[in-house]
Amino acid sequence: MKEKYIKQIMKLLTCSKKRKEEIKQQLVSDIDAAVTSGEKEEDVIKRMGTAKKIADAFNQSFSPEEVKAYKKELRKRRVLDIVLVMLVIAFGLWWMMPKNKVLEDSDRFQTATVEAQAKEVVQMLDNGDYDGLRKMAVDKLAPMINEEEVEHARDNLAEDWGKLLNYGSIYMVESVQRGQHSAVVQMSISYENASVTYTISFDKNMKLNGLWMK
């Protein structure tokens, strides 16, 4: 309950990422202190007021410089969203090109290994293990794997996915693009509050080199 409440507040704040993190830590500390003193978590949150009320109070205290920095950061994020959409479109075109073959026919990749590693990627995403994912990824992809961007992508699908319930259809191919071989996995997964299709790819060394969700 606390995590969802604080997350709602973070979405409404008009300040920089750094300032949001400071406020997040402050809220966590205040709520935990009240709970330690004997209050129930739900009573503490009720006493504090709605997420909008808290966010409005913080927003009114921000300096013009902080608001300006936030707007600049927001513009950058919108540009990134456009780039990601373009990448998805490009990936769709690439996916339809006649350079794929079923993974079972590959002499470079093992089907069981690829499937297991793809499921490990999903588990790490669900657990918020971004450090582990960055270590698994190729150098170009690693810097783009962080909590803010992943949570933003997840929120575009559903605010609270809930627990993973089961894996649905799984399709795996070996794809060749510009002479580079990749194992590409597309899997459908059911969560308590969302149905998500992941597309995950690995290079010839089984390093993560592509990650999409829709």
Order of alpha helices (4+ residues) and beta strands (2+ residues): alpha-alpha-alpha-alpha-alpha-beta-alpha-alpha-alpha-beta-beta-beta-beta
